[in-house]
Amino acid sequence: MNELYREYHRPLLAFVVRLTAGDRQWAEDVVQETMLRAWRSAARLDADAPSLMPWLATVARRIVIDDRRRKDARPQETGEEPLESVPMPDEMEDLLRQVVVSDALKSLSPAHRQILNETILRDRSVNEAAKVLGIPVGTVKSRVYYAIRAARIALEERGVTA
């Protein structure tokens, strides 16, 4: 094994450095893994072959390919910079929007709030809302129309525009 290492370490390392785009540390890890696999496969290697370099190069190339695939399968690692610089979504805007919409809905009449709650928030059809509320379909339609108009006006009064 020592003889194999002495003879092939340098040419194999030069080959692997090119495969790893100049990443010497990664290349050294690949060479070490290649030599370990050669040691494990010593019984299968042809001792009479003029050179073991083709076998070693194939093994090293496959290790590099496997490493790249493994790195691509994982999420990207963060760098050394502090986490404060990582962009975070601004939740304050959503919270403010919820407060304004809630306030606008509170300003509506109870009938308008109830009809918007059934049709928009609970995603019920006009027929389903009429059945739940126990009122005619035509009444539901007109209440939805006027409730949406009232909600639009209430939102505009609070500075919310389309």
C-alpha positions, 0 to 999 in steps of 0.5 A: 500500500505504501508503494502504491501511495508513493507511486500514484499520490502526486499524479492522482492529486494533480488529476483530482485538483483539475476535477475539483476546479482547484479545490486542493483540500477537497482533492486531497480528501478524494485522493485519500478516499481513492487510496482507501478504496484501492486498499479495500479492493487490493485483492481485485486489482491486477498487480501485473497491470502496467499502471493502476492510474486508469483504475485510480482515476476512474474511482476518483472521478466517481467520488468527485461526481458523488460529492457534487451530487450530494452537495447539490441535493442539500440546501445551500450552506450559509456563509460566515456573515452574521445572520442579521444580514439574511433578508427576512420577510417583513411581517409588520406589513401583514399585521398592519393590513390585518388590523386595518381590515379588521377595523374596517369590518367592525365599522360595518353593520352586523348584517353586512359583517355576517354576510361577508363572513359567510360568503367570503371568509367561509367561502360559501356560495350564495345558496349555501349562505342563504341556507345557513342564515335562513334568508332568501337567496336574493337577499343574500345577493343584495347584502353581499353587493352592499356589504362589499361597497360599504367595506370598500368605503370603510377601507378607503377612509382608512387609506387603503386603495385598490 
